[in-house]
Amino acid sequence: MPVTGPDPGYNKLVANHIDKTFKDRASYTDFEISEYRWVHTFKGWTWVTCVRFQDQGHTRFYAVYIQGNNIVESRYAVQTDGCGTVAYTPFEAMTGAGGGPSILAPLH
């Protein structure tokens, strides 16, 4: 196990990666992210997180593997990624302009 937990900047790293990787990113909604898990892969020990989102009414899962400050693998999740069995929270880095949390205007 690592001495410390995952880097707090990983959410922004993942959000930027998704923005660059997904062709029609604006058509996906309701992004959520799982906690980071420390796993051993064929590339060595890595942090993995899962992103759940809606694609035209269909729930999709995307797995992202990180070593240091680099994404070493990302893909639509397969069963061994475990993305269907973990808890999710809103992925605020994906909801606002510039990768930050969204800020709503007053309702008056």
N, C-alpha and C positions, 0 to 999 in steps of 0.2 A: 504494500500500500504506500502511496505517496505520503510524505511528511505533512503536506498541507493539502487543502482541497483544490478544486479547479480554479483557474484564474478568473477573477470577476469580469474581465474583459471578453471572455469567451462568447457571451451572448451577442455582443456587437460583431465579433468575428464571424459567428454563424449567420447573423442577419445580413452582413455584407456579402457573404458567400452565396446565400440564397438569392439575393438581389441580382448578383452577377450571373448565376448559374441558370435560373429559371427563365425561359424565353418570354413567357407572357405573365410575369410575376404579378402584375396588377389585377389579373383575373382571379387570383387565389385569395381567400378570405379566412378569417377566424384562426389565425396562427396561434399555436400553443407550443410550449417547450417542456421537456421532461428535465428532471435533475440529471446532472452529469454522473456517469458511473465509470469506475476505473476497471478496465477489462484488458485481457491479453489477447492480441490478434496475431496474425502472421507477420505483422510489422512491429511487434513488440507491445509493450504496455501503452495504452492510450486512454484518453477520456472519450466517452461516447455520450451523445445526447440524441434524443429523437424530437423531431418537429412534426406536429400534427396540424393539418390545415384542410380547408374545404376547397375542392376543385369542381365547380359546377354541380354542387349538390352531393359530391362523393367525398368521403373522408380519405385522406392520403396520409401516409407516414413517410418521413425522410430521416435517415440516420446520418449523423455527422461524427467522424472520428478525428480527434485532435491530439497531436504530440507537440509539446512546447507551445509555440504560437503559430503552428502550421496545421491546416486541415490536410490530413494524409489520405482520407477516404470519405466519400459521401455518395449516397445512393438512395433510391427509393427503398425503403426498408424491406427486408426479408424476415422470415420467422425467427431466425437465429439472432437478429438484432434485439429482439424482445420489446419492440416498440408498442405492441398491442397490449402489453401487460403492465405498463408503468403509468404513474400519475402525471398529469399535465397541469401547467399554470399558464395564464395568458402570456404570450411572447411580446412584451411591450416594445422591444427593439425593432419589431416588424410593423408596428401599428402607426408610427408617426413619420413625418417627413424627416429625412436625414438620419433615419435609424433610431431616433429617440422616441420616448413615449409621446403619444398624441396629446394635443392640448385643444380642448374644445372651447369655442367662443361662447360668451354669455348668451343666455336665451332670452334677451329682452330687446 
